Amino acid sequence: MLARLASPSDQRTVNWSGSYSSCDQRFELLKHGPLDLGVKISTSNPVLAEQFRLAMEFWSGVIDMRWHEETGNACAIQLVEGTHEILKKSIVARAQFTDWDNFQGWIAFDPAAKLSRVEMYLTAVHEIGHLLGLKHNPNAKSVMYYLDLEGPEYLDSSDLTSLAQRHKLRPSVHAQISVARTLALVTN
Ligand SMILES: [Zn+2]
């Protein structure tokens, strides 16, 4: 299945907006590290919430970051339910960009999108990657490729180089990381 993700290739520099509460700690995402991120999960889909938590766990193994769940506005990231205005036709999820105007720390997901657990997980890893400063990668094996393709996905060396310019990588991180390494957890 192909799940189209929002493309940032157009020239806008103002983020999408919506009637969600802003995350007061969102600029924590601009720090090099260590990061301490509050994550507010505002979705009616418990499976999506669980895959989003697993995606945060993945990223906490890549960069010097810890996270906790936050119910108030002291969040850096908020998972919100996307509207049709935010999620255009066939787009399942969309992140804001930290360096564009109106950055509020939001990632919008279509809570009714017909995605498997693995697709939700990989899409969450992709969108959180945007909040950590990553752009799309032309390598179709990268989790930052603009389409969510079936098959193994990685953070490749160019993703990791970009990431290291923004954040402190964990010492165990080498040339390439499989994003699928936690899929045993995801599919059980
Ligand atoms: Zn994207």
Residues whose N, C-alpha, C, O or C-beta is under 5 A from the ligand:
A	BS01	ZN	L5 A6
